[in-house]
Amino acid sequence: MNHAAEFERLTGTYFREGKYVVSETSQHQPVLDPATGQQVGSFPSVTPDEVDAVVTAANQAQKEWWSASALHRAEAMHATARRLRELKPVVAELLTRETGKPYKESADEVDWSISAIDYYAELGRHSVGSVLGPSIAGQMHYTLKEPMGTVVVILPANFPLLLLIWEAAAALAAGNSVIVKPSEWASLTTLKFMEVFDDLPAGLVQCVTGGGSVGAQLVEHRHTHMVGFTGSVPTGQRIAKACAEQFKPCLIEASGNDAFIVTPSAPIEVAARAATFAAFFNCGQVCTSAERIYVHEDVHDRFVELFVQETRKLRIGHGLDHVDVGPMEHAGERDRFEGIVARAVEQGAKVEMGGGRPADLPEELSGGYFVEPTIITGVTPDMDVVNNEVFGPLAPIVKVSSVDEAIELTNRSAFGLGATVYTTDAAEIHKATNEIVSGMVWINAPILDNDAGPFGGRKMSGLGRQLGAEGLDTFRHTKLVMVDPLASEHDFWWFPYSTDEAWQQA
């Protein structure tokens, strides 16, 4: 594949009714390779009329999709997964070039997307309701699961394909159509990704590019019926409020500030390697990253020593080279991250390693948005760095005197997405899993996902669940049906009321 030609082909387009269409807008935003800072293309901010046309097509395609059998939908989704397997090398390369992540991580993201499509292809036909024990003899009472209609999926840039599929695969399996509004920092790759849906009805999955105004029109549109959003808290709040105006269901995944707890019973060498991955995977741009590391005082110094050793091994550079860590998504994110590090130092934290920009990168990467993976110690619970989402390669370490203190500090956060605990003590495992207030807890297994298990948080981390059976039901209405096949008279409660049941003094 000639990546330059592919980016050029996608530039200026959006995806409507199964084909790429050149937008009529005059508003375009450049796409920069975050490893070099060089422009590789641009994407349009589609017009309101173009959004309306996409919504109309989505509603038409959804009716066709829902009228088909569940088996047909499953087979079509499996065909989508097969098509994605074929496109994996191309999509992964473009993803690395547009977002900066190492190719290994891009390829993994494609593999995980394939797995989720196949999972929901089968789950979607497994159950479409349930039969209830009737409350009246001779009747039939049951539920039906029905699609929302047209689902809007608004995405971030850190996992633009996987997060698309987590929602789109469940939505499609439930019988919905999908309109994707990608991140401004991953629009061209997301457009390329639309080709995997070739075996689905034209208009069933479409993609419109642009900024907040495009997303707002989709959210507020009378003929969209649900919104799935992953991103910042302020944007998530605006979307939830807009949906509330129409009582439109929404799924909001709005950031995390996950704790990583290390106890004296943990294998410290393993915990240090795990923390390195949990903190610096995808350059720390992961909502479930380890952003607050609470280490028991008995093992603190040894853990820090090993953590620094492991982090020094990380290779930084262009994601298509032999590297472990690429650049941040764009210049604004790099600047924000550097401000967070500076503020932590100002408040008294000590930089154990990192803290700046890599000094040994080749000249062609001098314009990239690289920062060093950074470890800081001497962090206290009142510092800004542990009370807000970092979303970057920074590992703040807080020394604690007990597991109880670590859990109390974990729960003090306004967020509640996930938490990791390294321990081999059964009592500590029981305590952590039951007392930590979050949507997910990982014991010695940081930031893993499972298609069959729900993903989502509590508190300011958002509303609703993705993945698993819960993730499918997120995109379905439940309808209760009660049938009296004999159309009998219900004199046990119809008029006229029985004299025997009246007030005895009447």
Buried (B, 14 or more C-beta within 10 A) or exposed (E): EEBEEBBBBBBBBBBBBBEBBEBEBEBBBEBBBBBBBEEBBBBBBBBEEBBEBBBBBBBBBBEBBBEEEBEEBBBBBBBBBBBBEEBBEBBBBBBBBBBBBBBBBBBBBBBBBBBBBBBBBEBBBEEBBEEBEBEEEEBEBBBEBBBBBBBBBBBBBBBBBBBBBBBBBBBBBBBBBBBBBBBBBBBBBBBBBBBBBEBBBBBBBBBBBBEBEBBBBBBBBEEBBBBBBBBBBEBBEBBBEBBEEEEBBBBBBBBBBBBBBBBBBBEBEEBBBBBBBBBBBBBBBBBBBBBBBBBBEEBBEEBBEBBBBBBEEBEBBBBBBEBBBBBBBBBEBBEBBBEBBEBBBEBEBEBBBBBEBBEEBEEEBEBBBBBBBBBBBBBEBEBEBBBBBBBBBBBBBBBBEEBEBBBBBBBEBEBBBBBBBBBEBEEBBEBBEEBBBBBBBBBBEBBEBEBEBBBBBBBBBBBBBBBBBBBBBBBBBEEEEEEBEEEEEEEEEEEEEEEEEEEEEE
